[in-house]
């Protein structure tokens, strides 16, 4: 039997918010996130917003 794979991307961006609050509100866990000012996922400069 053939199977179909579906991928959905949902992005929230903003200057300041807590990703844990969004996780609790929506009931889904992020696959990745970046906090404003952090160097995570940023090679040369800090993140300019929380995503």
N, C-alpha and C positions, 0 to 999 in steps of 0.2 A: 504494500500500500504506500502511496506517495505521501510525504509529509511536507507541510508548508511551515517555513520559519518566518516569523514576523519580528521586526525590530522597531521600537518606537523611541524617539529621542525627545526628551522634555527638558528644556533649559530655563533656569531662572537666573537672572543677573540683576545686581543692584549694588549700591554703595555699601550698605551694611545690613546684614541679616544673619540669623543663626541657622545653618543648614540642619541642625538637629531639630529645630522647631518645625521646619518644613517637612522633615521626615516623619515626625509625630503626627502632623496635621494630615498629610496625604497617605500615610501608612505604607510608603515605599522607601526603600533604601537607595541612595545614590551610588552609581558605579564609580564616580569621582567627583571631587569638589575642590575649589580653591578659595581661600580666605583672603580678603583684601589686605594688601601689604605683605603677604607671604611670598617666599621665593619658590614655593612648591609649583611645579609645572611651568615655571618661568625661568628661562635660561639667563637672561641678561638684566632684568629689572623686576621689581615687585609687582604683584598683581594689582591692577587699578580698580578692581571691583570684586565682590564675592560672586562666584558662579557655582 
